[in-house]
Amino acid sequence: MGKLLIRRVLAIIPVLFLVSILAFSLVQLVPGDPAVTLAGDSPSDAQIALIREKLGLDQPLYMQYFSWLGSVLTGDFGISLFSSQPVTEAITQRLPATLSLIVGALAAAIVIGLPLGVISGSQHGRWADRISSVVTAVSLSAPSYVIGLVLIVVLANKMQLFPSTGYVAIEDGIGLWAQHLILPSIALGMVPAAILARQLRSALVGVLAQDYTRTATAKGLPGRVVLLKHALRNAAIPGVTALGTQMAVVIGSTVLIEQIFGIQGLGNLAYNAALQRDIPVIQGVVLTCAVAVQMINLGVDVMYGWLNPKLRVA
């Protein structure tokens, strides 16, 4: 397992290097000159030149990149062009809310998708399987922001079971923190839950038809033991793959969900930075999200190694 982990960590380095090039290229791709934008209304050429010098935009492109990369490697993403706040500080302030939302979405996906997939796969062709198929089809056809709006109208406004907007830090109370996260977590986690359920159903149907599960049943083992101990572990690999892929998508979906639920996270920060053409903030958020996606992929690889010993040997 240690060698597998080392190989996966080393494979992350070139990916992050390419992402850093793309993030730096945003300066060239985004319309408009950041120096002109920052200079305000009717700036003089001297003011624009001074700002360009301050931002390092007057240097050759490769020098700009390596200077920026050196700062990033030390944890310095630069200064926001509009708030004059260090980008690292802004990300650090917003990161806990987004991480809480992603963890909540993962928990919702597992709590909802795992039972649906197991019940549907073990009850193939029966009424429980049909109900699960309907639930997953509805979840896949409804975007996360639509599910979020429905949850706000029904569970927050009409039934008043949960807060409709806002975020409370975990330091202010675990109960309040969880109450504010339940609705956005469900909204973000429904699509991954549906995909997890479908992958588990398909895999379980195949695994339960294998000779070793039939032999375990013929030996008199209880159906629950055969299902959970023998079949589920082998059927979990496609589900882990699907869930890992979807959690990377969830990171991008936080932009909409944070806007709907009024959560001041990285998605909200990126949205406002895009409107203001605040390039350093956008670059910092892109790199942070890229690292998060790679950590998710690394977690998926570790789960592979745990579920499939052959992969560790290979």
Backbone hydrogen bonds in HBPLUS format (Angstrom, degrees):
<---DONOR---> <-ACCEPTOR-->    atom                        ^
c    i                          cat <-CA-CA->   ^        H-A-AA   ^      H-
h    n   atom  resd res      DA  || num        DHA   H-A  angle D-A-AA Bond
n    s   type  num  typ     dist DA aas  dist angle  dist       angle   num
A0005-LEU N   A0001-MET O   2.94 MM   4  6.16 157.2  1.99 148.1 154.1     1
A0006-ILE N   A0002-GLY O   2.96 MM   4  6.23 157.8  2.01 149.3 155.1     2
A0007-ARG N   A0003-LYS O   2.98 MM   4  6.19 162.3  2.01 151.2 155.6     3
A0008-ARG N   A0004-LEU O   3.07 MM   4  6.29 157.7  2.12 147.5 153.5     4
A0009-VAL N   A0005-LEU O   2.96 MM   4  6.18 155.0  2.02 148.9 155.8     5
A0010-LEU N   A0006-ILE O   2.97 MM   4  6.18 162.1  2.01 151.7 156.2     6
A0011-ALA N   A0007-ARG O   3.03 MM   4  6.21 142.5  2.17 139.8 150.1     7
A0012-ILE N   A0009-VAL O   3.12 MM   3  5.26 141.8  2.27  99.9 110.8     8
A0016-LEU N   A0012-ILE O   2.96 MM   4  6.23 163.3  1.99 163.4 167.6     9
A0017-PHE N   A0013-ILE O   2.99 MM   4  6.22 147.7  2.10 148.2 158.1    10
A0018-LEU N   A0014-PRO O   3.03 MM   4  6.28 157.0  2.09 146.7 150.9    11
A0019-VAL N   A0015-VAL O   2.97 MM   4  6.26 154.6  2.03 147.3 155.2    12
A0020-SER N   A0016-LEU O   2.87 MM   4  6.06 148.7  1.97 142.5 150.6    13
A0021-ILE N   A0017-PHE O   3.16 MM   4  6.51 147.5  2.27 142.4 150.3    14
A0022-LEU N   A0018-LEU O   3.06 MM   4  6.41 158.9  2.10 148.8 154.2    15
A0023-ALA N   A0019-VAL O   2.81 MM   4  6.05 159.2  1.85 152.5 158.7    16
A0024-PHE N   A0020-SER O   2.91 MM   4  6.05 158.9  1.95 144.7 150.4    17
A0025-SER N   A0021-ILE O   2.95 MM   4  6.11 145.9  2.07 141.5 151.3    18
A0026-LEU N   A0023-ALA O   3.19 MM   3  5.47 155.5  2.25 104.0 111.4    19
A0027-VAL N   A0024-PHE O   3.26 MM   3  6.19 160.2  2.31 122.4 125.1    20
A0028-GLN N   A0025-SER O   2.89 MM   3  5.30 129.6  2.14 107.5 120.3    21
A0029-LEU N   A0025-SER O   2.97 MM   4  6.24 145.1  2.09 148.6 159.7    22
A0030-VAL N   A0026-LEU O   2.96 MM   4  5.73 164.2  1.98 149.1 150.2    23
A0036-VAL N   A0033-ASP O   3.00 MM   3  5.24 118.7  2.39 104.7 119.3    24
A0037-THR N   A0033-ASP O   2.98 MM   4  6.30 161.2  2.02 158.5 164.3    25
A0038-LEU N   A0034-PRO O   2.87 MM   4  6.00 160.1  1.91 149.1 154.1    26
A0039-ALA N   A0035-ALA O   3.02 MM   4  6.05 138.2  2.20 137.8 148.5    27
A0048-ILE N   A0044-SER O   3.10 MM   4  6.43 163.0  2.13 154.1 158.2    28
A0049-ALA N   A0045-ASP O   2.93 MM   4  6.07 159.0  1.97 146.0 152.1    29
A0050-LEU N   A0046-ALA O   2.94 MM   4  6.10 153.3  2.01 144.0 151.2    30
A0051-ILE N   A0047-GLN O   3.02 MM   4  6.27 158.5  2.07 149.4 154.6    31
A0052-ARG N   A0048-ILE O   2.90 MM   4  6.11 159.2  1.94 150.0 156.2    32
A0053-GLU N   A0049-ALA O   2.97 MM   4  6.16 150.6  2.05 143.0 150.7    33
A0054-LYS N   A0050-LEU O   2.96 MM   4  6.20 151.8  2.05 142.6 150.7    34
A0055-LEU N   A0051-ILE O   2.91 MM   4  6.14 152.3  1.98 151.5 158.3    35
A0056-GLY N   A0052-ARG O   3.00 MM   4  5.98 114.3  2.44 131.9 147.3    36
A0057-LEU N   A0052-ARG O   2.79 MM   5  4.95 136.5  1.98 153.0 155.1    37
A0056-GLY N   A0053-GLU O   3.21 MM   3  4.98 145.6  2.34  92.9 103.0    38
A0059-GLN N   A0056-GLY O   3.39 MM   3  5.79 168.7  2.41 110.8 113.7    39
A0064-GLN N   A0060-PRO O   2.98 MM   4  6.29 155.5  2.04 154.3 162.1    40
A0065-TYR N   A0061-LEU O   2.98 MM   4  6.29 154.8  2.04 149.1 155.6    41
A0066-PHE N   A0062-TYR O   3.06 MM   4  6.29 173.6  2.06 151.4 152.0    42
A0067-SER N   A0063-MET O   2.97 MM   4  5.95 156.1  2.02 145.3 152.5    43
A0068-TRP N   A0064-GLN O   2.93 MM   4  6.03 156.8  1.98 143.4 150.2    44
A0069-LEU N   A0065-TYR O   2.71 MM   4  5.94 161.2  1.75 156.5 162.5    45
A0070-GLY N   A0066-PHE O   2.94 MM   4  5.97 156.8  1.99 139.8 145.8    46
A0071-SER N   A0067-SER O   3.22 MM   4  6.46 152.5  2.30 140.6 147.2    47
A0072-VAL N   A0068-TRP O   2.94 MM   4  6.23 155.2  2.00 148.8 156.2    48
A0073-LEU N   A0069-LEU O   2.94 MM   4  6.17 159.2  1.99 153.9 158.3    49
A0074-THR N   A0071-SER O   3.12 MM   3  5.28 140.0  2.29  99.4 110.8    50
A0076-ASP N   A0071-SER O   2.81 MM   5  5.00 155.8  1.87 150.4 142.8    51
A0075-GLY N   A0072-VAL O   2.84 MM   3  4.96 159.7  1.88 110.1 115.3    52
A0087-VAL N   A0078-GLY O   2.93 MM   9  5.75 169.5  1.94 144.7 148.2    53
A0080-SER N   A0085-GLN O   2.94 MM   5  5.40 171.5  1.95 143.5 146.3    54
A0084-SER N   A0080-SER O   3.19 MM   4  4.83 136.3  2.39 116.0 124.2    55
A0089-GLU N   A0086-PRO O   3.08 MM   3  5.30 119.6  2.46  99.8 114.1    56
A0090-ALA N   A0086-PRO O   3.05 MM   4  6.43 156.3  2.10 151.5 158.5    57
A0091-ILE N   A0087-VAL O   2.88 MM   4  6.13 162.9  1.91 156.9 160.9    58
A0092-THR N   A0088-THR O   2.93 MM   4  6.04 158.3  1.97 144.3 150.8    59
A0093-GLN N   A0089-GLU O   3.01 MM   4  6.20 151.7  2.10 145.8 152.5    60
A0094-ARG N   A0090-ALA O   3.15 MM   4  6.37 149.5  2.25 143.1 150.7    61
A0095-LEU N   A0091-ILE O   2.76 MM   4  5.67 141.2  1.91 153.8 163.6    62
A0099-LEU N   A0095-LEU O   2.86 MM   4  6.01 168.1  1.88 166.9 170.6    63
A0100-SER N   A0096-PRO O   2.91 MM   4  5.97 156.6  1.97 143.2 149.8    64
A0101-LEU N   A0097-ALA O   3.02 MM   4  6.23 151.5  2.11 141.4 149.2    65
A0102-ILE N   A0098-THR O   2.90 MM   4  6.17 156.5  1.95 151.3 157.3    66
A0103-VAL N   A0099-LEU O   2.90 MM   4  6.09 166.6  1.92 153.2 156.8    67
A0104-GLY N   A0100-SER O   2.87 MM   4  5.98 153.5  1.94 142.2 150.5    68
A0105-ALA N   A0101-LEU O   2.88 MM   4  6.10 152.0  1.96 144.0 151.5    69
A0106-LEU N   A0102-ILE O   2.93 MM   4  6.20 155.3  1.99 148.2 154.8    70
A0107-ALA N   A0103-VAL O   2.90 MM   4  6.15 160.5  1.93 149.4 154.7    71
A0108-ALA N   A0104-GLY O   2.86 MM   4  6.08 158.1  1.91 148.1 154.4    72
A0109-ALA N   A0105-ALA O   2.87 MM   4  6.05 156.6  1.92 146.4 152.9    73
A0110-ILE N   A0106-LEU O   3.00 MM   4  6.26 156.4  2.06 149.2 154.9    74
A0111-VAL N   A0107-ALA O   2.85 MM   4  5.99 169.8  1.86 154.5 158.0    75
A0112-ILE N   A0108-ALA O   2.92 MM   4  5.89 156.3  1.98 146.3 152.3    76
A0113-GLY N   A0109-ALA O   2.74 MM   4  5.38 147.9  1.84 133.7 144.4    77
A0114-LEU N   A0110-ILE O   3.02 MM   4  5.26 153.7  2.09 127.1 135.4    78
A0116-LEU N   A0112-ILE O   3.45 MM   4  6.48 159.5  2.49 141.6 147.3    79
A0117-GLY N   A0113-GLY O   2.88 MM   4  5.96 161.7  1.91 151.4 156.5    80
A0118-VAL N   A0114-LEU O   2.95 MM   4  6.12 164.7  1.98 156.2 160.4    81
A0119-ILE N   A0115-PRO O   2.87 MM   4  5.91 169.6  1.88 152.3 155.9    82
A0120-SER N   A0116-LEU O   2.90 MM   4  5.88 161.2  1.94 144.5 150.9    83
A0121-GLY N   A0117-GLY O   2.87 MM   4  5.88 158.7  1.92 143.2 149.6    84
A0122-SER N   A0118-VAL O   2.94 MM   4  5.98 158.2  1.98 147.6 153.5    85
A0123-GLN N   A0119-ILE O   2.91 MM   4  5.83 134.5  2.12 140.6 151.9    86
A0126-ARG N   A0123-GLN O   3.01 MM   3  5.61 165.1  2.04 142.1 142.9    87
A0129-ASP N   A0126-ARG O   3.10 MM   3  5.33 121.2  2.46 101.2 115.2    88
A0130-ARG N   A0126-ARG O   3.11 MM   4  6.50 152.2  2.19 149.0 157.2    89
A0131-ILE N   A0127-TRP O   2.95 MM   4  6.21 161.0  1.98 154.1 158.4    90
A0132-SER N   A0128-ALA O   3.02 MM   4  6.17 162.6  2.05 145.5 150.5    91
A0133-SER N   A0129-ASP O   2.97 MM   4  6.16 152.2  2.05 143.5 151.2    92
A0134-VAL N   A0130-ARG O   3.05 MM   4  6.33 151.2  2.14 146.3 153.3    93
A0135-VAL N   A0131-ILE O   3.02 MM   4  6.32 161.6  2.05 152.8 157.5    94
A0136-THR N   A0132-SER O   2.97 MM   4  6.19 165.2  1.99 153.8 157.3    95
A0137-ALA N   A0133-SER O   2.97 MM   4  6.04 153.0  2.04 141.5 149.3    96
A0138-VAL N   A0134-VAL O   3.00 MM   4  6.21 160.1  2.04 151.6 156.1    97
A0139-SER N   A0135-VAL O   3.01 MM   4  6.21 158.8  2.06 146.8 153.0    98
A0140-LEU N   A0136-THR O   2.96 MM   4  6.11 153.9  2.03 146.8 153.0    99
A0141-SER N   A0137-ALA O   3.10 MM   4  6.21 141.8  2.25 140.4 150.1   100
A0142-ALA N   A0138-VAL O   3.21 MM   4  6.30 128.8  2.48 143.3 154.2   101
A0146-VAL N   A0143-PRO O   3.10 MM   3  5.36 126.3  2.41 102.4 115.8   102
A0147-ILE N   A0143-PRO O   3.11 MM   4  6.49 163.0  2.14 156.6 161.0   103
A0148-GLY N   A0144-SER O   2.88 MM   4  6.09 152.7  1.95 144.1 152.4   104
A0149-LEU N   A0145-TYR O   2.99 MM   4  6.19 155.8  2.05 141.4 146.6   105
A0150-VAL N   A0146-VAL O   3.00 MM   4  6.27 160.3  2.04 152.1 157.4   106
A0151-LEU N   A0147-ILE O   2.94 MM   4  6.14 160.1  1.98 150.3 155.8   107
A0152-ILE N   A0148-GLY O   2.97 MM   4  6.21 154.0  2.04 147.8 154.8   108
A0153-VAL N   A0149-LEU O   3.01 MM   4  6.23 165.1  2.03 151.1 154.4   109
A0154-VAL N   A0150-VAL O   2.93 MM   4  6.04 171.0  1.94 156.5 159.1   110
A0155-LEU N   A0151-LEU O   2.87 MM   4  5.36 135.5  2.07 132.3 144.9   111
A0156-ALA N   A0152-ILE O   3.21 MM   4  4.79 131.5  2.46 108.3 121.1   112
A0157-ASN N   A0152-ILE O   2.81 MM   5  6.13 156.2  1.87 165.5 173.7   113
A0158-LYS N   A0153-VAL O   3.08 MM   5  6.24 150.3  2.17 142.8 151.1   114
A0159-MET N   A0154-VAL O   2.99 MM   5  6.18 157.7  2.04 152.8 160.0   115
A0161-LEU N   A0155-LEU O   2.77 MM   6  5.62 163.1  1.80 174.5 174.9   116
A0166-GLY N   A0261-PHE O   2.72 MM  95  6.17 146.9  1.83 156.7 164.8   117
A0172-ASP N   A0169-ALA O   2.99 MM   3  5.55 151.2  2.08 113.2 121.3   118
A0173-GLY N   A0170-ILE O   3.17 MM   3  5.37 163.8  2.19 109.0 112.4   119
A0177-TRP N   A0173-GLY O   2.98 MM   4  6.12 160.8  2.02 150.7 157.0   120
A0178-ALA N   A0174-ILE O   2.88 MM   4  6.04 160.0  1.92 149.6 154.0   121
A0179-GLN N   A0175-GLY O   2.94 MM   4  6.17 159.8  1.99 150.3 156.3   122
A0180-HIS N   A0176-LEU O   3.11 MM   4  6.27 160.4  2.15 151.4 154.8   123
A0181-LEU N   A0178-ALA O   3.08 MM   3  5.08 137.3  2.27  97.2 109.7   124
A0182-ILE N   A0178-ALA O   3.07 MM   4  6.10 133.4  2.29 153.5 162.8   125
A0185-SER N   A0181-LEU O   2.90 MM   4  5.76 151.3  1.98 151.0 159.9   126
A0186-ILE N   A0182-ILE O   2.98 MM   4  6.15 156.4  2.04 150.3 156.2   127
A0187-ALA N   A0183-LEU O   2.98 MM   4  6.21 164.4  2.00 155.8 160.4   128
A0188-LEU N   A0184-PRO O   2.97 MM   4  6.12 154.7  2.03 143.4 149.6   129
A0189-GLY N   A0185-SER O   2.80 MM   4  5.81 142.2  1.94 141.1 152.6   130
A0190-MET N   A0186-ILE O   3.07 MM   4  5.88 126.7  2.36 151.3 156.0   131
A0193-ALA N   A0189-GLY O   2.90 MM   4  5.92 149.2  1.99 143.9 153.7   132
A0194-ALA N   A0190-MET O   2.91 MM   4  6.14 154.6  1.98 148.8 154.7   133
A0195-ILE N   A0191-VAL O   3.03 MM   4  6.32 163.0  2.06 157.0 161.1   134
A0196-LEU N   A0192-PRO O   2.85 MM   4  5.97 159.4  1.89 148.6 154.8   135
A0197-ALA N   A0193-ALA O   2.89 MM   4  6.06 159.4  1.93 147.6 153.3   136
A0198-ARG N   A0194-ALA O   3.01 MM   4  6.25 158.6  2.06 147.0 152.3   137
A0199-GLN N   A0195-ILE O   2.98 MM   4  6.15 160.6  2.02 149.5 154.8   138
A0200-LEU N   A0196-LEU O   2.93 MM   4  6.10 163.8  1.96 152.7 157.3   139
A0201-ARG N   A0197-ALA O   2.93 MM   4  6.03 158.4  1.98 146.0 152.5   140
A0202-SER N   A0198-ARG O   3.05 MM   4  6.20 171.1  2.05 149.1 151.2   141
A0203-ALA N   A0199-GLN O   2.98 MM   4  6.14 163.8  2.01 148.6 153.5   142
A0204-LEU N   A0200-LEU O   2.78 MM   4  5.83 162.5  1.81 152.5 157.6   143
A0205-VAL N   A0201-ARG O   3.03 MM   4  6.16 160.3  2.07 152.1 156.8   144
A0206-GLY N   A0202-SER O   3.38 MM   4  6.63 155.1  2.45 141.1 146.7   145
A0207-VAL N   A0203-ALA O   2.88 MM   4  6.13 161.4  1.92 152.3 158.1   146
A0208-LEU N   A0204-LEU O   2.83 MM   4  5.81 168.8  1.84 153.6 156.6   147
A0209-ALA N   A0206-GLY O   3.23 MM   3  5.33 145.2  2.35  98.0 108.2   148
A0210-GLN N   A0207-VAL O   2.96 MM   3  5.25 164.4  1.98 112.9 117.7   149
A0214-ARG N   A0210-GLN O   3.24 MM   4  6.52 155.6  2.30 146.6 153.8   150
A0215-THR N   A0211-ASP O   2.79 MM   4  6.01 152.5  1.86 151.3 159.6   151
A0216-ALA N   A0212-TYR O   3.01 MM   4  6.16 154.5  2.08 137.5 143.9   152
A0217-THR N   A0213-THR O   3.03 MM   4  6.24 153.6  2.11 141.5 148.4   153
A0218-ALA N   A0214-ARG O   2.84 MM   4  6.08 153.6  1.91 145.5 153.4   154
A0219-LYS N   A0215-THR O   2.93 MM   4  6.19 138.3  2.11 145.3 155.9   155
A0221-LEU N   A0216-ALA O   3.32 MM   5  5.94 156.6  2.38 164.6 159.3   156
A0220-GLY N   A0217-THR O   3.05 MM   3  5.37 158.0  2.10 108.2 114.9   157
A0225-VAL N   A0222-PRO O   3.05 MM   3  5.35 120.5  2.42 104.2 118.2   158
A0226-VAL N   A0222-PRO O   3.07 MM   4  6.43 163.7  2.10 158.4 163.0   159
A0227-LEU N   A0223-GLY O   2.93 MM   4  6.04 158.2  1.98 146.2 152.4   160
A0228-LEU N   A0224-ARG O   2.90 MM   4  5.98 175.6  1.91 152.6 154.1   161
A0229-LYS N   A0225-VAL O   2.86 MM   4  5.40 154.3  1.92 139.4 148.0   162
A0230-HIS N   A0226-VAL O   3.25 MM   4  5.17 138.5  2.43 112.9 124.6   163
A0231-ALA N   A0226-VAL O   2.96 MM   5  6.26 154.6  2.02 158.6 166.9   164
A0232-LEU N   A0227-LEU O   2.82 MM   5  5.89 148.8  1.91 157.3 166.6   165
A0235-ALA N   A0231-ALA O   2.98 MM   4  6.15 146.7  2.09 150.5 161.2   166
A0236-ALA N   A0232-LEU O   2.91 MM   4  5.83 116.5  2.33 142.2 156.3   167
A0240-VAL N   A0236-ALA O   2.81 MM   4  6.08 152.1  1.89 158.4 166.8   168
A0241-THR N   A0237-ILE O   3.06 MM   4  6.32 159.5  2.10 152.6 157.8   169
A0242-ALA N   A0238-PRO O   2.98 MM   4  6.22 165.4  2.00 149.6 153.1   170
A0243-LEU N   A0239-GLY O   2.85 MM   4  5.98 161.2  1.89 148.8 154.5   171
A0244-GLY N   A0240-VAL O   2.89 MM   4  5.98 160.8  1.93 148.3 153.5   172
A0245-THR N   A0241-THR O   3.05 MM   4  6.26 161.3  2.09 150.2 155.0   173
A0246-GLN N   A0242-ALA O   2.96 MM   4  6.13 159.3  2.00 147.9 153.9   174
A0247-MET N   A0243-LEU O   2.93 MM   4  6.08 146.7  2.04 147.1 155.4   175
A0249-VAL N   A0245-THR O   3.34 MM   4  6.75 146.3  2.46 138.2 147.1   176
A0249-VAL N   A0246-GLN O   3.01 MM   3  4.91 116.5  2.43  91.2 107.1   177
A0250-VAL N   A0246-GLN O   2.81 MM   4  6.13 146.0  1.92 145.7 156.3   178
A0251-ILE N   A0247-MET O   3.27 MM   4  6.52 144.3  2.40 138.8 144.9   179
A0252-GLY N   A0249-VAL O   3.06 MM   3  5.38 121.7  2.41 103.8 117.2   180
A0253-SER N   A0249-VAL O   3.06 MM   4  6.40 145.9  2.18 145.1 155.6   181
A0253-SER N   A0250-VAL O   3.00 MM   3  4.85 116.7  2.42  91.1 107.8   182
A0254-THR N   A0250-VAL O   3.11 MM   4  6.33 122.2  2.46 146.3 159.2   183
A0257-ILE N   A0253-SER O   3.30 MM   4  6.58 174.6  2.30 156.2 157.3   184
A0258-GLU N   A0254-THR O   2.84 MM   4  5.68 161.0  1.87 143.9 149.2   185
A0259-GLN N   A0255-VAL O   3.32 MM   4  6.42 145.2  2.45 133.4 142.2   186
A0259-GLN N   A0256-LEU O   3.12 MM   3  5.17 120.5  2.49  94.9 109.8   187
A0260-ILE N   A0256-LEU O   2.96 MM   4  6.27 158.7  2.01 154.1 159.8   188
A0261-PHE N   A0257-ILE O   2.93 MM   4  6.07 167.7  1.94 154.8 157.7   189
A0262-GLY N   A0258-GLU O   2.96 MM   4  5.52 108.0  2.50 129.6 141.3   190
A0263-ILE N   A0258-GLU O   2.93 MM   5  4.62 149.0  2.02 131.1 139.0   191
A0265-GLY N   A0263-ILE O   3.04 MM   2  5.72 127.8  2.33 105.8  90.8   192
A0269-LEU N   A0265-GLY O   3.02 MM   4  6.27 155.0  2.08 145.4 153.2   193
A0270-ALA N   A0266-LEU O   2.80 MM   4  6.01 159.1  1.84 152.0 156.9   194
A0271-TYR N   A0267-GLY O   2.96 MM   4  6.14 155.0  2.03 144.8 151.9   195
A0272-ASN N   A0268-ASN O   3.08 MM   4  6.29 168.4  2.09 151.4 153.4   196
A0273-ALA N   A0269-LEU O   2.96 MM   4  6.09 154.6  2.03 144.9 152.8   197
A0274-ALA N   A0270-ALA O   2.90 MM   4  6.05 150.1  1.99 145.9 153.2   198
A0275-LEU N   A0271-TYR O   3.13 MM   4  6.44 154.1  2.20 145.6 152.2   199
A0276-GLN N   A0272-ASN O   3.09 MM   4  6.32 146.8  2.21 143.3 152.0   200
A0277-ARG N   A0273-ALA O   2.86 MM   4  5.75 108.1  2.39 136.5 153.4   201
A0278-ASP N   A0273-ALA O   2.85 MM   5  4.81 164.0  1.87 143.5 146.5   202
A0277-ARG N   A0274-ALA O   3.32 MM   3  4.95 153.7  2.40  93.2 100.8   203
A0279-ILE N   A0277-ARG O   3.09 MM   2  5.63 120.8  2.45 107.7  91.6   204
A0282-ILE N   A0278-ASP O   3.14 MM   4  6.42 162.7  2.17 154.6 160.0   205
A0283-GLN N   A0279-ILE O   2.87 MM   4  6.08 165.5  1.89 163.4 167.1   206
A0284-GLY N   A0280-PRO O   2.98 MM   4  6.16 158.3  2.03 144.3 150.1   207
A0285-VAL N   A0281-VAL O   2.96 MM   4  6.20 160.2  2.00 153.8 158.6   208
A0286-VAL N   A0282-ILE O   2.93 MM   4  6.08 161.9  1.96 152.0 157.2   209
A0287-LEU N   A0283-GLN O   3.03 MM   4  6.22 166.1  2.05 152.4 155.5   210
A0288-THR N   A0284-GLY O   2.99 MM   4  6.11 157.3  2.05 143.8 150.7   211
A0289-CYS N   A0285-VAL O   2.90 MM   4  6.08 162.3  1.94 152.0 156.3   212
A0290-ALA N   A0286-VAL O   2.91 MM   4  6.10 150.2  2.00 144.3 153.3   213
A0291-VAL N   A0287-LEU O   2.98 MM   4  6.23 158.0  2.03 149.3 154.0   214
A0292-ALA N   A0288-THR O   3.02 MM   4  6.28 154.4  2.09 143.7 151.2   215
A0293-VAL N   A0289-CYS O   2.89 MM   4  6.16 156.8  1.94 149.9 155.3   216
A0294-GLN N   A0290-ALA O   3.03 MM   4  6.27 158.4  2.07 147.9 153.6   217
A0295-MET N   A0291-VAL O   2.94 MM   4  6.18 148.7  2.03 146.5 155.3   218
A0296-ILE N   A0292-ALA O   2.99 MM   4  6.29 148.5  2.09 145.2 153.7   219
A0297-ASN N   A0293-VAL O   2.94 MM   4  6.27 159.8  1.98 149.8 155.1   220
A0298-LEU N   A0294-GLN O   2.87 MM   4  6.08 150.1  1.96 142.5 151.2   221
A0299-GLY N   A0295-MET O   2.90 MM   4  6.15 152.0  1.98 142.2 149.6   222
A0300-VAL N   A0296-ILE O   2.91 MM   4  6.27 149.5  2.01 148.7 157.4   223
A0301-ASP N   A0297-ASN O   2.98 MM   4  6.29 155.2  2.04 146.6 152.8   224
A0302-VAL N   A0298-LEU O   2.98 MM   4  6.29 152.2  2.06 147.9 155.5   225
A0303-MET N   A0299-GLY O   2.97 MM   4  6.23 154.2  2.04 144.6 151.7   226
A0304-TYR N   A0300-VAL O   2.89 MM   4  6.21 148.9  1.98 146.7 155.8   227
A0305-GLY N   A0301-ASP O   3.05 MM   4  6.37 159.9  2.09 147.0 151.1   228
A0306-TRP N   A0302-VAL O   3.00 MM   4  6.32 145.6  2.13 144.1 153.8   229
A0307-LEU N   A0303-MET O   2.86 MM   4  6.04 160.1  1.90 153.0 158.0   230
A0308-ASN N   A0304-TYR O   2.74 MM   4  5.73 154.4  1.81 156.6 163.5   231
A0311-LEU N   A0308-ASN O   3.06 MM   3  5.69 141.3  2.22 117.0 125.7   232
A0312-ARG N   A0309-PRO O   3.08 MM   3  5.21 122.1  2.43  97.9 112.1   233
A0313-VAL N   A0309-PRO O   3.21 MM   4  6.58 155.6  2.28 151.2 157.1   234
A0314-ALA N   A0310-LYS O   2.89 MM   4  6.11 160.1  1.93 149.2 155.1   235
